[in-house]
């Protein structure tokens, strides 16, 4: 088969579409013929040499895919050759084939194109696990989403609105904020021109955000705590703004607030399977009912992964950038 390889860390030009050995599904795994994968920030970090795959995972980038099952490994039940699926991966999505633990498979949701289904697994599992399973966002609360026009952000807006919350977002352009508003976002903050702490407080009559989904890390840490409501929960899922920040414990104590930080890739298979099962139970019906949809900015040939990385690194996209094999 062919896959995107990374012979050495570096810029997008280091991504090479090359012939590699076919994967073989092990016990409890299936082999998926990939139709599409999606670009995530973690893929860029891997290309740069900062985010190696966990032990035993595919060395190729790609944390999600869609396609058709072509073979079943020993001990797999509930799935058949030919099933159209999408999947959460520890790596290997930028390829023509990938071996996937059966617990990380999802059926393609009703009404969703097979290619576009590749835009769902990572964002749905990330948002559902952090915002709902850990931070316990509830109807009537306020959710602040940083990077509202990203793949994660567009999914968080839709899920927040689907359960009846007020959603605030930050983004860097009017075009992106307008799109967030179309998805249902109530509070729109241009982070280049406005202070999100002041804007969220004003829009909530001084209360603040009950849950904040943060992709920035250190850069926003202090202001995120300021923006939290009493009993607020800050869920950190990225480090685009650095890894080390100063935390005012007194402010956190005063608000009886909590901070969590998670990633999906290196979690044990059992935890990933539980998150995937929860996503299928709670989110897949919302997609089938038309309340939630994948947001795809563009599709590019998988062999042109370098251009896809340039688009994402420059934040030129809204939603997900897909890589397609055909």
N, C-alpha and C positions, 0 to 999 in steps of 0.2 A: 504494500500500500504506500501512499504518499502521506506525509505529515509535515507540519511546520517544525523545524528543528532550530536549536539555538547553539550553534557551534562554539560561540564565545559571547559573554555578556556585552551589551552595548546598546546602540541606538536601533531604531526600527530596521535599518538595513542589515542587521545581523540575523534577521529571521529568514530561514531558507526552506523552501518547499522541496523536500528530498524524499527519495525512496528509502523506506525503513521496513523492518520485519513486521508482519501482521501480528497483532496481539492475539493471545489465546485465552479464552475465558476459563477462569479457575472455578473451584467449588463455590457455588452460590452466586456466580456471575453470569451475565449474558454478553454476547457480542453484538454491538450496534453498528450498523452501516450508517455513517453520519451524513445527514443532509445539510445541517447547518450547526454552527457554534456561534457564540457571542463573545465579544471582547469585554473583559473586566479589568479594572485597575490592577488587580493582582497579577494578571498576565503581563502587564507592563513592568511591574516590579520583578517578576521572574526573569523577563528578558534582560533587565538591567543587572541581574545578579544578586538581588536583595531578598528573594522569596523562593527558596528552593522547594520543590515538591516534597511532601512527606515520604518517609521510607516506604518503598514498595509501590508508589504511585507512578504513573506514566511520566516520563521526562519531558513530554511535549506540553505546551501551554493549552489552556482551555478548560474552564471550570463548569461548563454546561454544554449540552448539545441536544439536538433532536435527530430522529432517524428511525430506522426499522430494525427490529431484532433479526439477526441472521443466524444465530446459534445460541444454544443454551448450555451452560456449564453444568457439572454434576450438582444435583440437589436443588435445582431451581424448579419451582412450581408457581402456577398462577400467571405465567407469561408464555407466549407461543411465538415461534418463528413467524415473522411477517407482521407482528404487532407494531403499530406506530406509537412511538414513545418520545418523551424528553427525559433528561436525566441530569442530576447533580453529580459532578465529577470532582475528584482530587487532582485531575490533570488529564491531558490527552484529547481534549475536544477539538483541537486544531489538527484533525486527521481524517482520513477516509473511514477508519474503523476505530472503535474503542471498546475495551472491556469494562463493564459497569457492574458493581454489586447490585443484586436484584432489589435490595431495599432502598436504592436511590433512583429507581425508575418511577416515572409518572406516565399515565396515559396522556395522549394529546387531548387537551380539553375540547369539549364540544364547541364547534364554531370557530376554532382556531386553525389556521393554516399550519401544515407540518413544519415549514421553514420558520415561521414566526414563533412557533412553540419553543424554539431554542432560546428565546429572550426571557423565558419564564423561570426556570428552576432556581438559578442563583438569586435573583431578586426576590422572588416569592419566599424562598426559604430564609433568606437573610432578614427580610422585613418581618415575616411572621414570627420567627424565633426571637428576634430582639425586641420588637415593639409590643408583641402580644404575649408570647410565652414567658419572657423575662421581665419586661417593663409593665405588662398588664394594662395596656391602654384600654380605657373603658368609655362607653358612650357618654357624651356630654363633656368630656375632657378636651384639652387643647394639645395637639401634637405639633411640634416644630421640627421641620425636616430641612436640614442643610443640603444644598445641592439638589433642589427640588426638581430640576429638569433632567437629572441623571436617570439611569435605569432604575436604581434603587429609589430615587426620589419620586419618580412618576408612579411606581408601584405603591410606595408608602402613602402618597396622596389619595390614591384610589381606595386603598384598604381602610385608611382612616375615615374617609367620607362614607364608605359602605357600612361602617358600624355606628355612624352618627357622631363623629367628633368634629371639632373645629380644627382646621389644618392651616398652619403657617409655614411658609417656605422662604428660603433664601436662594437667590440666583443672581447672575452677573449682568444680564441684559433684559431689556423690555420684552424682546421676543420670547425669551425663556420664561419670564414671569407670566406673560400672556398665555402661554401654553399651559402652565401650571394652573392658571385660573380656569381654563377650559376643562381641566380635569377635576375642578372643584375646590381648589385651594382658596381659602377665605382671606388670608393675610399674606400680602406679597411684599417682600423686602429685597431691594437691590443692595446687595452687600457692598458694592463699590461706592454707593452714595448714602446709605442709611445705616444706622446702628440697630442691629436686630434686637438687642436687649430693650431699647427704648420703644421700638415699634411693637414688639410683642406685648410688653407691659401695657402700652396705651390701648392696644386692641382688646386686651383682656381685663380692662378696668383695674390695672395694677396687679393682677393675680400672677401672671406669668404662664409658662408652659408646663403642663403636667408631665409630658414625655418629650424628650429631645432625641432625635436620631441624628448622630453626628459622624461625618466622614472626615473631619479635619484634625481631630486629636488635639495636640498641644496648643496650637494657635488659638483655638476657641475655648479652651478649658475654663479659664476664669470667667469669661462672659457667659458661657453656657450655665455655669452655676448661678450667676446673677439672674439669668433669664428663667430659671426654674421656679415653679410655684412651690408652696409648702407641700411636703410629701412628694415632690417631683422626682422623676427618674431620668437620668442621662444615660443613653445607650451609645457607646462609642464603637464604631465599626471600621474606622479608617484612620490613617496617619498622614493625610495629604498636607497637613499643617505642622508636621513635626511630631517627635516621639516623647519629648520631655517638656513638661509644663509645671507651673507652680499652682498648687491647690490650696485654697483657703479652707482649712478644715472647720474653722469657726462658722463660716458662711454655710457650709454643708450641714453642720450640726443644727444651726439656727433654723434651717428649712426642713430638717428631718428628711433630707434627700438621700438618694442612692445613685451610685455610678456603677455601671457594668461595662465590660469591654469583651467582645467576642470576635472570633473568626470561625468560618465553617470548615475550611480546608483540612485542618489537621485533627478534627474531632474524631473520636472512635466511630466505627461503622454503626454501632447501635444507636448513638446519639443522632447521627445523620439520618438513619432510617426513621427514628421517632419524629424528627423535624419534617421529613418528606411526607410521612403519614399524616401529620397534622396539617400540612399545606394542602394535601389532597382532600382531607375532610372539610376544611374550613374555607379554602380559597377557590378550589376547583368549581364548586357550585356557583360562586359569585361570578366566575368567568363564564360559565355556561349560561347564566342568567343575563349576561351583558353588563353587569355592574363594574367589572374589572376587565381590562384588556392589556395585552402586551403593547408596549410603545416602541416602535422600531424606526430609527432615524434613516438607515440605509442598509443595503445589502452589497457586499463586495465579494469577489472570488476569494476563496480561502488562500490560494496561492499569493494573493495580494494582501496578506496580513500586515505587511509593513505599512501600507497606506492606511489601513484601519487603525493601527496603533497611533499613527500621526494625527488622525482625526480626533481620537479620544484624548490623547495627550494635550492637544490644543483646545479641548473642550468646545469643539465645533458642532457637537451633536446634541440632540434632544432624545432621550430614551436610549435604546441599545443600538449598537452597530453589529450587524450579523456578518459572519463569514460563511459562504455557501460553497458546497463541493461541486455542484452541477450548474 
